[in-house]
Amino acid sequence: MDIRLAALLAHRGFCATTAHAVGLLHADDRTQLLYAASRGYCLMTHNLREFELLHQSILMAGQSHAGIIIVSAKNVYRLVDRLVRLLDTLTADEIVNQLLYI
């Protein structure tokens, strides 16, 4: 993900961070997702295949996560607009254990 995304979301009033900022840049996907879940953060990624499988695996194991948003837009400003619309529409509770695509 573009590291500017967290700053742009924070500027719009959302709590956002990056894997780099929390020291997990080189951690595996499961570690990143569980870290995010432990702090109530929804995770955003371009990694469609891995996170679809991870989402299923987590739920089948009886665990939960705070949400996964699969993004296709590469333009950070277009992505911020799409994310803000989504985050203004759904509550954090409505995103828990969801796999969303934008």
PEFENQUI-V23927 format. One line per field, one symbol per residue. ss: DSSP state (2 for helix, 1 for strand, 0 for the rest). phi: phi as a letter, one per 20 degrees, with the letter a starting at -180 (. if undefined). A space follows every 10 residues. Layout:
# PEFENQUI-V23927
ss: ???
phi: ???
This chain:
# PEFENQUI-V23927
ss: 0002222222 2000000000 0000000022 2222222200 0011100222 2222222222 0000000111 0000022222 2222222220 0222200011 10
phi: .fffgfffff feneebbcgf fdmdgdffgf fffffgffdm efddbeegff ffffgfffff emecbeocde ddfefffffg gffffffeed egffegmedd cc
